[in-house]
Every structure is written in C-alpha cells, then in structure tokens.
C-alpha cells in the first residue's frame, strides 16, 4: 500500500518547479483577476443547487468559461462540493467549451485526478489518468513525458493543503502507461525519485516485473528489482518467482538456485510455479538429475507436480537422448491422471527413431493412441521411415495399411518412403508399382521420389531406364537436385561411363559427397567450362585441405580456365605452382597461358612465358615458337608474330603446318586474304602439306571479305586433292551464302554434305535456318526444323536463334510457340530465351505478357540477367509506367544484378521524365566515375530536362560532351531545343544550338536559323542571329 504523510516541494530531484503562491495556477492575469473571481463565485453558488445544470445553461456563464475559471471552481470546491457533482461540472464545462475531444492542460486534469482519488473514486480517475498521459484525444497517439505529468501532480498536491496522498494516483499512472504499451515510461514513473515518504505497491511492482519478463526487457526488469531492494519492499512468492525466472532467462542457473534457497530462508514458501521455473531452467541447462531431485523435494513438501513439471523433465531427458527416462516421465505423468499432449508423444517417438529403436517408437505410438491422442500423418511417415530403414518391409506395409484404416490418406511422402525401402532392396518392380499407384491417386511424385527410383536403377545398372525416369521428371517440371546428380556421377564412374559422368558433373552446383582426385578433376573441369572459376578454385583448395595431390590435369584445367577468363595473374600463379611441384605442363597448358597474355595485350608477359618454356625445356623449340606465334596472330599482334617467325627461321628451325596455320589465321582475321594465300603457297613449296585447318581458315577468310564463289572453288579444289571437308567447312560456307542472300546455293551445299560423308551438325542447321528466316525463304524451314529435332540436335542456342528471327519478323505468336516446343522437347530455355521474347513483347507494349514471362523464368529457376531487366525497364519506361520502372530497378540492384550502361542510361531517361533531374544527374556522374559511356537517349533526356529548368550552360556542356564522344543529336532534337529558345525570344541560345550542330557535323553548314525554327521569321530578327553565328564560327 502507498504511504504518504507529506508532499515534497517537488516531484523530481533536479526538476525545477515553482513554489510561489498557489493562486498563480488558478487565476487569470492581474488585469482580468476580478472578473474571473466573480464568475467563479457565481458558479460555486449555483453548484449548491440541485438544478445547477439548468441554472448554468440559462445564464451567460458558458460564454465566460475558460481553463482559469474551471481550475478555480474545482480548486475552491474540493472539500465543500459533492465529488460526483464536481466531476459532472468538469465534463459539463468541457462540452460547453468544446474541449471534450481535445487534451486539456495537465494542471486541470491533475486537479481532477487528485480530488477523485481523495474521494476514493478510483474507477473514474483511471479515465482522467489516460487523458493525462495521452497527447491525443483518442488515447491512441503518443504519450506525454512522465516528467511533465508528475510535475503537474506534484504542483496539485502542494496547492491542495487539505489533501493527503495515499499514492494511488502514482499507481494509476504506472498502470496507465503500461496498458498503453509505454512500458519504458511506466518504469520511469516507478524509478523516479518523487521525494515522498510512501512505499510502492507490491502488486504494482510484481506487475512491472511480470511485464518486463514477458517482453524480454531484462534491463528494465533488473532496474525495477533494484528499486524494490533499495526501498526495502518485502518480496512475496510472486516476486521471488519473477526474480528466479529472470536469472533463468539469462542462463544464470546458479543465481536462480541461490534466490530459491534465499526465499525459503526468509520464510517465503515456493509454490508449484516457482518449482516449475527452476526445474525448467535446470532441464534447459542440461542438469536433468538436479531437476529430478528438485521435483522429488517439492513432492516431499506436499506440492503436487503438474503437467508443466513433467513436460519440462520430459524435454530435458529427450534433449540428453535419455529416451528410456523420458518415457518413464510420461508413464508417471499418465499414472498421476495427467494427459501428456501429442507434442510430447511426437518428441518421444522421434527420439527413439533417431536412436534406431524402432520397436520402442512403435510402442509409444500405441500408448499415444491408448491415451486418446490421434497420431498424425507426419508421425506415421516418421515411423514408416524408421521401419524402412531397418529393412522390415512387411512391417512397413502393415503400417501403410494402418494409416488407411485410421481414415488418413497417404501423401507423396508416404509413398516415397515405401519406394525408398523397396529400392534399397533392389525390388524395382514393387517400387514402380507404388509409383504408378501414387500417380493414380493424383499424388505428384517429388524430386525425392524420383531420386529414390534413380538410385535404385543405378544400383541395378539399368541406365536406359534412368534416362526415361529423368525425362519423365523434367517433363513434369521437376529439376534434378544434388542427390540425383551425385548418384548418377558415382554410378557412371563405376561403370566407366566417363562422358556421362562429365556431363553430370557440369550440372552439379554443390556436392556433399567425398571425391577422389579423379572426381575433383572432373568437377573442376565442368566448373571451369562453365566459367565458374571461383567455385573451381574452391574445390582445388578443398583437395589440398583433404591431403589430395593435384596432378597435371588439375592444374591444367584451372590454368586454362583462368587464362580464358583473362585473370592472368591467378593463371601465372598456378602455372608457377605447377612447375614448383615438378609437374610438366603440356602444349595446351602452355598455349593457354601465352594466349591469355596475348589476349590481354601483355606482350612482355607472353614473351617471358615463352622464354621460360625454352629455358626449362618444357616444350620443344618449334612447339614453343608455335605457341607464341599462334597467340600473337590470334589476337592481332601480327607484326610480332612475323618477327618471331623470322627468328625461328634464323635459328635454322623448320616451321611446320601449325606454324603456317597460325600466320595464315592472323592475315585472314585482318582481312588480308591475299597475304594469307602467299603463305599458303610458300608452305606448299616447302613441302608442308596444308591440312583441313588451313583450308577452313582460308575459306573463312574469303567468306569474311564476301567472296563466296572463290571460297566455293577452294572447297572444290580440296575435294580434288582427296581431303575431306568437315562440318565446320560447310558451316562457314553455308553461312556466307545465307548472309549474301543466296539461300538456294546454301541448300545445295547442305544437300551435298551427306553425299561427301559429312553429317550436318547443329551449327550447320542453325546458320541455315537463320538464313531462311532472315531472307524470308521458309519453304524448307519446317523440314529442317523437324530433321534437327529428330536427330536430337536442337539445343537452347538453336531455339534462341529461331525465336530471335521470329521476333525480328514480328511473329510473336510463332516465337512463343517455339518456347512451348522447347519445353515439350525437354530443351531448357535460358535467360537469353526469355530476354529475347520479353524484349519483343515490350516493343509492342504488351507488358502483361512480358511480366508473365519474367515470372515464369524465375519459377523455372532461370535467373534474369542484366539484359532481361533492361528489356522490362525499357518497356515500362516507354509506356510511361515510371513507378514500375523504379520498383524493378530497385529489385534488380537488390538481387545483385549489375546494371550496365544501357540500364543506367534508361534510368536517367526515366528520372528526367519524372522531373527528378537531380537523381538523373547523380546517375550520370556515377556512370562517368565507372568509366561508362553515356548513351544517346540519356543525353537527349538530360539536355531536354536541363533546358526545361533553364540550366542552359550545363545543357550546352552536355552537347559538347556528345560531340566529343562522337554521338550525334538528331536534327529533330536540335530543332526542338532551338524552338524552345526561339519562342522565348532567346536568339543567342538558338545561335549556340546551331553553332554546335554545324561544328559537330550534325547538320550541313548551309542551314540557317530560319531552317532550324521552321520559318518563324516574324518573331525574331533572323539576320542578326545569322550574323552572330558567323562571328561565333
């Protein structure tokens, strides 16, 4: 109970509150004091009459009401007037002044609260307390500072000399803050030094402790606890229980036990809840034996354990995997007439199954049913898994029948577990029967289901059936996971099916199986081929950590991968590491390092590697020269290649066909076919026979310069020499004829291929079909398409080519049909497929279909690329749907997909359209910092926006930057800018626009301002303007 014998001069120590005449708080300014007092006296007299409301309403007093009058009336009637009548007057005055829905000042409210508490009208006081602490009229907004509220209450008590504070008002204030969700403020009121001589209510203290525990506000919990100790408030059983619980929540079991002992020593007997809190804490800390001792102690003291006691002990034993003890707890609990809930039985069954004790788990299931608990399907599946793991398939079948008998329908998981059990026994006939049965029940097999079937087939060596199951799985929209790939990898490796194993490894993203050097090499090779070098390096590091020794193939694959990726510092590091381990690189490894440096333009580094190979005798001299000559020729360093060729001859070394092929390749890439043929003649004169690589390079060179007939003649001469052209030869020549528009001749070559014993590959089909669609000669296209599908040559890139051709011909329906054909033929579309289609739909403003494709690709785990997002952004931007543009751009960045210059330029245009020039300029600056070239549409948007904001100097600076970057602003755009200035009478600006147009060659020098503004000559003196231009030029 609160105790207050005297009110202190101030509520807070350190809070300054005036102690001047109390009348100051209840009177008007000196000039208005007498009229106010007259009104107050008149109201007081009327309040003595039972008909006071009528009398007040009939007088002019309502017009004289103000906060000073109301405060004075209440203050002067605190002891004389009936409390209910005084409260009624307060509500009446609020209605008359229109402040009933507005927060009054705290002095009035505190005065009302004090007199209500003094009159023991606590229920009515609660409402006023709520209004005191709330800043808004609906009590749902922010709350007032406890400092302000307490200061007002303190002032009220000081001014009401006859009132004795029993502290209830402070308790109401704490409860008010707490119930409004302002727990911090409630604790502030509790903790504040009010300088008064009353103790805190234990009920209130316990409520604060309970609330702090519930909200996990442990810092505030200990502050309240500390204040209680400081003010020497006696603890009851609830207080001790809360304190013990606080220590338990902070994992301080020892301190919790100390407080538990202390409460007994101080004569406070623990109740069941107290024991349960300590028992639960001990069990969670793994000290189950102590928890059992404590439970026995509570029984000895006449307390009866409840369900919480037993469940806490049960979970303690379960966590320690002491399943027999856990079961004993449940048995005892049932014996005491308490019913364990289903969760406890589930946990016990799960625990026995994890220990492999299937029989005991089944017994618990039976006891669970006997106790009136229904076993759910999840638990039955868990039991079924355990039974199948033990290999007892008869019991598994019996359990399946029990599930049906209990009125439940087995799900896909139930069937999958049974299928797994039979597959492990290599009983594939029953496994497939179960698979068919689940399909008949409209239960879709999952990835796990198919994984079990594939595993069983692999164990039986039935690889043809594996492919059929995989096809069925993929056609059903399911994607094989890591388990399936791992299973296939091991099975193919075991059967020496290395090509199949390599294909599987290329698909693996993450493996949890242990691999040997060969497996690691295969995996690394697949990752390097997929250009996932960091993952490949991770597996190499893993090999080393596991004590496996990488061999020449391991290093060669890594070096080749990094060289192709242009990361030559890493490639050099592994090359040197390889040499340091005594491993000798082969031709391919050496070529990859040299080629990588040549591609990057690091000529000095490529020569350094070449000299190293010569010095260490890694390759023969001619081979070493060939490696560097080839690298230099391929990447346009023909001068250096010829110098090295001369060096080789000066050393008396003899170039071979590979040497000449490298030089010929260099000249053909440069378009110097005549020089290439000179070297061809030279090698023939030296008795070096050209091979098909030589002729393929020469044919490609002739096709590059558009000389298809000479290329065809060269092909005929090859045939006369007895050489057999390959598919690459025909693909090059067919492509050349298609691009020149001679599709008929291309088909002649295609028809000739089988006669020459050369089977067309997918490259030939691709170039021929592309030619058909490009030249709109589609007579044989369906036949080609069908033929390719039948031969299994239809790849994703093939479909992408066709889809792009259809889109360019505005045949979107046919293009979408090709996507459906891909899926039907189990050819998985990639991000390029979807990006092409989405871009086409965006261009015809069919954003709904584009968005549908965007969602579809993600549903099929095809990650959108920068091009994908940019296509969508462009479509929405063209449609003026800027909100979608900005949302999509944020999503793109959030997913870590790096925007390119096209994306950023598009976003600049969008911000300009929105009128957000500042954000557009920020993006422009960001692009320049990143070294990105700004595209023309972005320049146009920025210049137009800047002119609209009359920031002409910046606009003209951008025009100059465009000209310097070699970009051309269209005549239409320039005219649009010039006309704006023209209409505003700004001749100088028009002249500046024209001057830049002529300077950068965007328009002819002969154009005049009259041409630029389309003959609006009456508005300006164009002659003066043209003179100005001449001066500027």
SETI-419490 format. One record per residue (C-alpha): x, y, z. Coordinates in steps of 0.5 Angstrom, whole numbers, plus 2048, in hexadecimal, padded with zeros to 3 digits. Layout:
N
XYZ;...
% end
This chain:
1033
800800800;8028077FF;80480B804;805813804;80581780A;80781E807;808820800;80F8227FE;8108297FB;8128267F4;81181F7F1;81881E7ED;81E8207F1;8218247EC;81B8267E8;81A82E7EA;81282F7EC;8108367EE;80E8367F6;80A83D7F5;80383F7F7;7FF8397F5;7F983E7F3;7FE83F7ED;7FC8397EA;7F483A7EA;7F48427E9;7F48467E3;7F984C7E1;7F88517E7;7F48567E2;7EF8507E1;7EF84D7E8;7E98517EB;7E484F7E5;7E78477E6;7E68477ED;7DF84A7EC;7DD8447E7;7E083F7EC;7DC8417F2;7D58417EE;7D783A7EB;7D88387F2;7D283B7F5;7CE8377EF;7D18317F0;7CE8307F7;7C78307F4;7C58297F1;7C282C7EB;7C982F7E9;7CA82D7E2;7C38307E0;7C58377E4;7CC8377E1;7CA8357DA;7C483B7DB;7CA8407DD;7CF8447D9;7D583F7DD;7D683B7D7;7D98417D3;7DD8427D9;7E083B7DA;7E883B7D9;7ED8367DC;7EF83B7E1;7E783B7E3;7E78347E3;7ED8337E7;7EB8387EC;7E48357ED;7E782E7EE;7EC8307F3;7E88347F7;7E282E7F8;7E78297F9;7E4828800;7DE82B800;7DA8287FA;7D88217F9;7DE81E7F5;7D981B7EF;7D68227EE;7DC8257EE;7DE8207E8;7D88217E5;7D98287E5;7E08277E2;7DD8227DC;7D88287DB;7DD82D7DA;7E18297D5;7DA8287D1;7D98307D1;7E08327D0;7E182D7CA;7E782A7CD;7E48237CF;7E88207C9;7EE8247CA;7F38237CF;7F38287D5;7F982B7D8;7FC8267DE;7FA82B7E4;7F282A7E3;7F38227E1;7F88217E7;7F38257EC;7ED8217EA;7F181A7EB;7F381C7F2;7EC81E7F4;7EA8187F1;7EF8137F5;7EE8177FB;7E68157FA;7E880E7F9;7E580F7F2;7EB80B7EF;7E78087E9;7E580F7E7;7EC8117E8;7EF80C7E3;7EC80F7DD;7EF8167DF;7F68137E0;7F58107D9;7F48177D6;7F981A7DA;7FF8157D7;7FC8167D0;7FE81B7CC;7F881A7C7;7F081A7C8;7EF8127C6;7F58107CB;7F880C7C5;7FE8117C4;8048137C7;8048147CF;8078197D3;80D8197D7;80D8167DE;81181D7E0;80B8217DE;80581D7E1;80981C7E7;80B8237E8;8038257E7;8018207EC;8068237F1;80482A7F0;7FD8287F1;7FF8257F8;80282B7FA;7FD82F7F9;7F782B7FC;7FA82B803;7F4827806;7F5821801;7F981B804;7FC8177FE;7FC80F7FF;80080E7F9;7FA80B7F5;7FB8117F0;80280E7EE;8008077EE;7FA8097E9;7FF80D7E5;8048077E4;7FF8027E2;7FC8077DD;8038087DA;8048007DA;7FD7FF7D7;7FE8047D1;8048007CF;8098057D2;80D8017D7;8138057D7;80F80B7D9;80C8067DF;8128047E1;81580C7E1;80F80D7E6;8118087EA;8188097EA;8178117EB;8198147F2;8138177F4;8168197FA;8108177FE;80F812804;80B80D801;80D8067FF;80B8027F8;8057FE7F8;8087F67F8;8027F57F3;8057FA7EE;80C7F87EF;80A7F17ED;8067F37E7;80C7F77E5;8117F17E6;80C7ED7E2;80B7F17DC;8137F27DC;8147EB7DB;80E7EA7D6;8117EF7D2;8187EC7D3;81A7F37D5;81F7F17DA;8237F77DB;81D7FB7DE;81B7F47E2;8217F57E6;8207FC7E7;8197FB7EA;81C7F67EE;8227FA7F0;81D8007F2;8197FB7F6;81F7F97FA;8218007FB;81A8027FE;81A7FC802;8147F97FF;8127F2802;8127EC7FD;80D7E77FC;80D7E17F9;80B7E47F2;8117E97F3;8167E37F4;8137DF7EF;8147E57EA;81B7E67EC;81D7DF7EB;8197DF7E4;81E7E57E3;8247E17E4;8227DB7E1;8207DF7DA;8287E27DB;82A7DB7DB;82D7DC7E2;82A7D67E6;82F7D67EC;82C7DD7EE;8257DB7ED;8267D57F2;8297DA7F7;8237DE7F6;81F7D87F7;8227D67FD;8227DD800;81B7DE7FF;81A7D7804;81F7DA809;81A7E1809;8147DD80B;8117DD804;80F7D6801;8107D57FA;8097D37F6;8097CE7F0;80A7D37EB;8117D57EF;8137CE7EF;8117CD7E8;8157D37E6;81B7D17E9;81A7C97E6;8197CC7DF;8207D07E0;8247CA7E2;8217C67DD;8237CB7D7;82A7CC7DA;82A7C47D9;82A7C37E1;8257BE7E1;8277BA7E7;8267C07EB;8207C27E8;81D7BB7EA;8207BC7F2;81C7C27F2;8167BF7EF;8167BA7F5;8177BF7FA;8117C37F8;80D7BD7F9;8107BC800;80E7C3802;8077C1800;8067C47F9;8047C07F3;8077C17EC;8037C37E7;8047C27DF;8097C77DE;80D7C47E3;80D7BD7E0;80E7C07D9;8147C47DB;8177BE7DD;8157BA7D7;8187BF7D3;81E7BF7D7;81F7B87D6;81E7B87CF;8237BD7CE;8287B97D1;8267B37CD;8247AF7D3;81D7AC7D0;81C7A77D5;81C7AC7DB;8187B17D6;8137AB7D5;8137AA7DD;8117B17DE;80B7B07D9;8097AA7DC;8097AD7E3;8057B37E1;8007AF7DE;7FF7AB7E4;7FE7B17E8;7F87B27E4;7FB7B87E0;7FB7B77D8;8017B97D4;8007BD7CE;8017BA7C7;8077BE7C6;80B7BA7CC;8097B37C9;80C7B67C2;8127B87C5;8137B17C9;8117AD7C2;8167B27BE;81C7B17C4;81B7A97C4;81B7A97BC;8227AE7BC;8257A87C1;8237A37BC;81E7A07C1;81879F7BC;81479A7C0;81479E7C6;8127A47C2;80C7A07C0;80A79E7C7;80A7A57C8;8057A67C2;8017A17C5;8017A47CC;7FF7AB7C9;7F97A87C6;7F77A57CC;7F77AC7D0;7F27AE7CB;7F77B27C6;7F77B27BF;7FD7B07BB;7FE7B57B5;8017B37AE;8077B77B0;8097B27B5;8067AC7B2;80B7AE7AC;8117AF7B1;80F7A87B4;80F7A57AD;8167A87AB;8197A47B1;81679E7AF;81879E7A8;81F7A07AB;81F79A7AF;81D7967A8;8177937AB;8127947A5;80D78F7A7;80C7947AE;80C79A7A9;8077977A5;8037967AB;80479D7AE;80179F7A7;7FB79B7A8;7FA79E7AF;7FB7A57AC;7F57A47A7;7F17A07AD;7F27A67B1;7EE7AA7AC;7F47AE7A9;7F67AF7A2;7FE7AD7A1;8017B379E;8077B3799;80C7B379F;8097AC7A1;80A7A979A;8117AC799;8137A97A0;8107A279E;8137A3797;81A7A479A;81979E79E;818799798;81D79D794;82279B79A;821794799;821795791;81A793791;81979878B;812794789;80F79678F;81279D78F;80F79E788;80879B78A;8087A0790;80A7A678B;8047A4787;7FF7A478D;8017AA78F;8007AD789;7F97AA788;7F77AD78F;7F97B478C;8007B5790;8057B878C;80C7B578D;8117BA790;8187BA78F;81A7B6795;8157B0792;8197B078B;81F7B178F;81E7AA792;81C7A778C;8227A9788;8267A778E;8237A078E;8247A0786;82B7A2786;82D79C78C;82A797787;82E79A781;82779C77D;82A7A277A;8257A2774;81F7A3779;8237A877D;8227AD777;81B7AB776;81A7AD77D;81E7B377C;81A7B5776;8137B477A;8167B8780;8187BE77C;8117BE777;80E7BE77E;8117C577F;8167C2785;81D7C4785;8227BE787;8267C078D;82D7BF790;82B7B8793;8297B578C;82F7B8788;8337B578E;8307AE78D;8317AF785;8387B1786;83A7AB78A;8367A6786;8397A977F;8407A9782;83F7A2785;83D79F77E;8437A377A;83E7A8777;8427AE778;83F7B2772;8387B1776;83C7B377D;83F7B977A;8387BC778;8357BA77E;83B7BE782;83A7C477E;8337C5781;8357C4788;8347CA78C;8367C8793;8387C1795;8387BE79C;83C7B779A;8437B579B;8477B6794;84E7B3792;8537B778D;84F7B4787;8497B6789;84B7BD78B;84F7BE785;8487BC781;8447C1786;84A7C7785;84A7C677D;8427C677D;8427CD781;8487D077D;8447CE777;83E7D277A;8437D877B;8417D7783;8497D8785;8487DA78C;8447D378D;8497CF789;84F7D278E;84B7D1794;84B7C9792;8527C9791;8537CD798;84F7C779B;8537C2797;8597C579A;8567C57A1;8547BE7A1;85B7BC79F;85A7BA798;85F7BC793;85D7BF78D;8607BD786;8627C077F;85A7BF77D;8587C3784;85D7C9783;85C7C977B;8547CA77C;8557CF781;85A7D377D;8567D2776;8507D577A;8537DB77D;8577DC776;8517DC772;84D7E1778;8537E6777;8557E577E;85D7E477C;8607E6783;85C7E0786;85E7DC780;8657DD781;8657DC788;8627D5787;8677D4781;86D7D5785;86A7D178B;8697CB786;8717CC784;8737CC78B;86F7C678C;8737C2787;86D7C2782;86F7C377B;8697C7777;8677C4770;8667C876A;85F7CA76C;8617CD772;8677D1770;8627D376A;85D7D676F;8627DA773;8657DD76D;85E7DE769;85C7E1770;8617E6770;8617E8768;8597E9769;85A7EE76F;8607F176B;8657EF770;86A7EE76A;8707EF76F;86D7E9774;86C7E576E;8737E576B;8757E4773;8717DD773;8747DB76C;87B7DC76E;8797D8775;8777D3771;87D7D376C;8827D3772;87F7CE776;87E7C9770;8767C9772;8757C876A;8797C7764;87B7CE761;8777CD75B;8717CC75F;8737D2764;8737D675E;86C7D475B;8697D5762;86B7DC762;86A7DE75A;8637DB75B;8627DF761;8647E575E;8617E4757;85A7E275A;85A7E975E;85C7EE758;8637EE75A;8657EC753;86C7F0753;86F7ED759;86C7E6756;8707E7750;8767EA754;8767E3758;8757DF751;87B7E274E;87F7E1755;87D7DA754;8807D974D;8867DD74F;8887D7754;8877D274F;8817CF752;87C7CD74D;8757CF74E;86F7CA74D;8687CA74B;8667CD752;86B7D3751;8687D574A;8617D474C;8627D9752;8657DE74D;85F7DD748;85A7DE74D;85D7E474F;85C7E7748;8557E4747;8537E874D;8567EE74B;8527ED744;8597ED740;8577E673D;85C7E8737;8627E773C;85F7E173F;85F7DE739;8667E0738;8687DC73E;8647D673C;8687D6735;86E7D6739;86D7D173D;86B7CC737;8717CE734;8757CC73A;8717C573A;86D7C7740;8667C473F;8607C8741;85B7C5745;8547C6746;8557CB74B;8597CF746;8537CF741;84E7D0746;8527D7748;8537D9740;84B7D773F;8497DB745;84E7E1743;84B7E173C;8447E173F;8467E7743;8477EB73D;8417E973A;8447E5734;83F7DE735;8417DC72E;8487DC72F;8477D8735;8437D3732;8487D272D;84D7D1732;8497CC735;8487C872E;8507C872E;8507C5735;84C7BF732;8507BE72C;8567BD731;8537B8735;8527BC73B;84B7BB73E;8487C2741;8457C1748;83E7C474A;8427CB74C;8447CC745;83D7CB742;83A7CF748;83F7D5746;83D7D573F;8357D4740;8357DA745;8397DE740;8347DC73A;82E7DE73F;8317E5741;8327E673A;82A7E5739;82C7DE734;8287D9739;8277D5733;82E7D4732;82F7D3739;82A7CD739;82E7CA733;8347C9738;82F7C773D;82D7C1739;8347C0736;8367BE73E;8337B773E;8367B5738;83D7B773A;83C7B3740;83C7B9745;8367BA749;8337C174B;8347C3752;82F7C8756;8347CD754;8327CC74C;82B7CB74E;82B7D2752;82E7D674C;82A7D3747;8237D474B;8257DB74D;8277DD745;8207DA744;81C7DF749;8217E5747;81F7E4740;8187E2741;8197DC73D;8157D7741;8147D173C;8197CC73F;8197CF746;8147CB749;8177C5746;81E7C7749;81B7C8750;8187C1750;81E7BE74E;8227C1753;81D7BF759;81D7B8756;8257B8757;8257BB75E;8297C175B;8247C675E;8287CA763;8267D0767;82A7D5763;8277D275D;8207D375F;8227DA761;8257DC75A;81E7DA757;81A7DE75D;81E7E475B;81D7E3754;8157E3755;8157E975A;8197ED755;8147EB750;80E7ED755;80C7E6755;80B7E675D;8067E075D;80A7DC759;8107DE75D;80C7DC764;80A7D5760;8127D4760;8137D5767;80D7D0768;8107CB763;8177CC767;8137CA76E;8107C476A;8167C1767;81A7C276E;81E7C776C;81F7CC772;81E7D3770;8247D8773;8247DF775;8257E176D;81F7DE76B;81B7E1770;81E7E876F;81D7E8767;8167E6768;8157EB76D;8187F1769;8147EF763;80D7F0768;8107F676B;8117F9764;80A7F8762;8087FB769;8057F476B;8087F5772;8037F0775;8067EA771;80D7ED773;80C7ED77A;8097E677A;80F7E3776;8137E777B;8107E3781;8107DC77D;8177DC77C;8187DD784;8137D8785;8187D3781;81E7D5785;8217D977F;8247E0781;8227E677E;8287EA77B;82A7F177A;8277F1773;8217EE776;8207F377B;8227F8776;81C7F6771;8177F6776;8197FD779;819800771;8127FD770;80F800776;813807775;81080776E;809806771;80A80C776;80A80777C;80F80A780;80D807787;80E800784;815802781;818805787;8157FF78B;8187FA786;81F7FE786;81F7FD78E;81D7F678D;8237F5788;8287F878D;8267F4793;8277EE78F;82E7F078E;82D7F0786;8327F5784;82E7FB77F;8327FC779;833803775;82C802772;829800778;82B80777B;82A80B775;823808775;82280A77D;82581177B;81F812776;81A80F77B;81C814780;81C81A77B;815818779;813818781;81681F782;81C81D786;821820783;82681F789;825818789;827818782;82D81C782;82F817788;82F811784;83281577E;838816783;83880F785;83980D77E;83F81177D;84280F783;841808781;84480A77A;83E808777;83C80C770;83580F771;83080D76B;82D812766;826811769;828813770;82C81976D;82581B76A;82181B770;82681F774;82782476F;82082576F;81F825776;82482A777;82182F772;81B82E776;81E83077C;821836778;82883377A;82B834773;832834775;83282D777;82E82B771;83382E76C;83882B770;83582476F;834826768;83C827767;83D82076B;83881D766;83C820760;84381E763;840817764;83E81675D;83781675F;83281975A;82C81D75C;82681D757;824823753;81D822756;82082275E;82482875C;81E82C759;81A82A75F;81F82D763;82083375F;81983575E;818835766;81D83B766;81A83E760;81383E763;816841769;81A847764;821844766;824845760;82B844763;82983D765;82783B75E;82D83D75B;831839760;82D83375F;82E834757;835835758;83682E75C;83282B756;83782D751;83D82C755;83C825756;83982474F;832822752;82F82774C;83282A746;836830746;831834742;82B833747;82883A74A;82483B750;81E83C74B;81F835749;820833751;81A836753;81683574D;81583C74A;81283F750;81684674E;81184B750;813849758;81A84B757;81F84F753;822849750;82784D74C;82A84F753;82A848755;82E84574F;83384B74F;834848757;835841754;83A84474F;83E847755;83E841759;84083D754;
% end
